[in-house]
Amino acid sequence: MIDLKPDRDDPDHKRSVYIFQQDDDFERIFSELIEENRKNRRTNEESAMQQEIEELKRQIEVLQKSASAKEGVNDT
């Protein structure tokens, strides 16, 4: 980082703009951070989808038990 300036688009003056020197090291580190962020996001999305699938399975089980119980009541 070579400089720090106030964000002129921030009316509350709470944000800052970080200025970096663009060189090979910066490019390498920035690329690594972007890739790591991508992997983390993908992992989080997969985890969330897995949780949704498990919840849907649970709901299906409850509905199946409810339907079976109703069929048993109607059969008598």
C-alpha positions as MATLAB code, in Angstrom:
seq = 'MIDLKPDRDDPDHKRSVYIFQQDDDFERIFSELIEENRKNRRTNEESAMQQEIEELKRQIEVLQKSASAKEGVNDT';
ca = [
       0.000    0.000    0.000;
       1.429    3.343   -0.979;
      -1.345    5.740   -0.016;
      -4.619    6.101    1.836;
      -7.234    8.662    0.822;
     -10.763    9.516    1.881;
     -13.477    8.170   -0.384;
     -14.864   11.262   -2.071;
     -18.094    9.375   -2.926;
     -18.832    8.790    0.767;
     -20.883   11.693    2.143;
     -20.292   10.551    5.750;
     -16.520   10.397    5.259;
     -16.333    6.977    6.919;
     -14.766    5.035    4.039;
     -11.234    5.169    2.732;
      -9.606    4.280   -0.557;
      -6.438    2.207   -0.357;
      -3.863    2.812   -3.062;
      -1.531   -0.042   -3.980;
       1.477   -0.107   -6.219;
       0.740   -2.465   -9.081;
       3.673   -4.809   -9.578;
       4.242   -8.551  -10.025;
       3.979   -9.317   -6.306;
       0.742   -7.379   -6.011;
      -0.718   -9.168   -9.052;
       0.258  -12.590   -7.659;
      -1.137  -11.949   -4.186;
      -4.296  -10.352   -5.544;
      -4.904  -13.339   -7.834;
      -4.387  -15.737   -4.924;
      -6.862  -13.809   -2.789;
      -9.465  -13.788   -5.547;
      -9.090  -17.549   -6.046;
      -9.314  -18.219   -2.313;
     -12.432  -16.055   -2.115;
     -13.957  -17.976   -5.034;
     -13.264  -21.330   -3.349;
     -14.702  -20.148   -0.029;
     -17.829  -18.833   -1.706;
     -18.279  -22.099   -3.612;
     -17.837  -24.089   -0.380;
     -20.357  -21.886    1.449;
     -22.868  -22.220   -1.386;
     -22.449  -26.007   -1.444;
     -22.888  -26.161    2.326;
     -26.046  -24.054    2.154;
     -27.449  -26.236   -0.630;
     -26.682  -29.379    1.374;
     -28.519  -27.924    4.372;
     -31.512  -27.116    2.165;
     -31.515  -30.658    0.773;
     -31.414  -32.138    4.280;
     -34.289  -29.889    5.367;
     -36.346  -30.913    2.316;
     -35.675  -34.595    3.072;
     -36.842  -34.052    6.631;
     -40.013  -32.349    5.409;
     -40.700  -35.206    2.983;
     -40.344  -37.724    5.828;
     -42.803  -35.749    7.962;
     -45.294  -35.567    5.074;
     -44.917  -39.282    4.333;
     -45.518  -40.174    7.997;
     -48.518  -37.871    8.087;
     -49.938  -39.394    4.889;
     -49.359  -42.931    6.224;
     -51.081  -42.060    9.488;
     -54.063  -40.612    7.622;
     -54.310  -43.712    5.422;
     -54.297  -45.884    8.542;
     -57.135  -43.840   10.046;
     -59.155  -43.968    6.814;
     -58.697  -47.752    6.449;
     -60.560  -48.506    9.695;
];
